[in-house]
Amino acid sequence: MFDQYPNQSRWGTGAAGLDRAAFDEGLRKHMLRVYNFMMLGLGVTGLVAFFVASTPALYVP
């Protein structure tokens, strides 16, 4: 019989020896760091937009 997915293991996910809790903790740390940078970028964008909107010389030709 032809195996359509030859690289898949029948008895596992392929992450042998990697503890699921450790993987989840590392992923959580990474995503929190990403979200914190996104929040910082959004805050900086808001401050720049406020500064531009409150300075008529920057948007009046």
Phi and psi in degrees as a GROMACS rama.xvg file:
@    title "Ramachandran Plot"
@    xaxis  label "Phi"
@    yaxis  label "Psi"
@TYPE xy
-77.8585  127.645  PHE-2
-90.4479  115.125  ASP-3
-69.9649  -32.5585  GLN-4
-122.206  82.1286  TYR-5
-71.3496  -20.5734  PRO-6
-92.5038  -2.30416  ASN-7
-86.43  137.898  GLN-8
-86.2279  141.479  SER-9
-77.2403  -26.4724  ARG-10
-111.171  9.87156  TRP-11
-171.773  -177.761  GLY-12
-94.8108  -8.84374  THR-13
95.8894  -5.70771  GLY-14
-96.9763  60.2908  ALA-15
-67.6473  131.163  ALA-16
84.7475  -9.41678  GLY-17
-93.0113  117.215  LEU-18
-71.1046  132.229  ASP-19
-61.9189  -38.8621  ARG-20
-65.3235  -39.502  ALA-21
-67.1179  -39.8098  ALA-22
-63.4462  -45.2815  PHE-23
-63.2107  -39.089  ASP-24
-66.4274  -42.35  GLU-25
-65.2753  -40.6627  GLY-26
-64.7728  -40.6238  LEU-27
-62.9033  -44.2217  ARG-28
-60.3702  -44.7146  LYS-29
-63.1762  -46.0649  HIS-30
-67.9338  -35.6768  MET-31
-63.3584  -39.3548  LEU-32
-64.2841  -43.5067  ARG-33
-61.4471  -47.2376  VAL-34
-65.4948  -35.3628  TYR-35
-65.0871  -41.3021  ASN-36
-64.8899  -38.0609  PHE-37
-64.9093  -40.9092  MET-38
-65.0769  -41.0554  MET-39
-62.4808  -44.2507  LEU-40
-62.7254  -40.2991  GLY-41
-65.5952  -39.0484  LEU-42
-64.4302  -44.1706  GLY-43
-62.8958  -41.9419  VAL-44
-61.3147  -42.3261  THR-45
-63.4784  -42.0383  GLY-46
-65.1056  -42.3815  LEU-47
-64.5847  -42.1815  VAL-48
-63.5139  -40.915  ALA-49
-63.725  -42.8741  PHE-50
-62.4482  -44.6373  PHE-51
-65.5843  -41.9886  VAL-52
-68.4569  -26.9745  ALA-53
-94.9319  2.88308  SER-54
-118.478  98.8694  THR-55
-59.7182  -30.8317  PRO-56
-64.9638  -19.6028  ALA-57
-85.8001  -19.655  LEU-58
-125.546  3.30636  TYR-59
-103.228  123.195  VAL-60
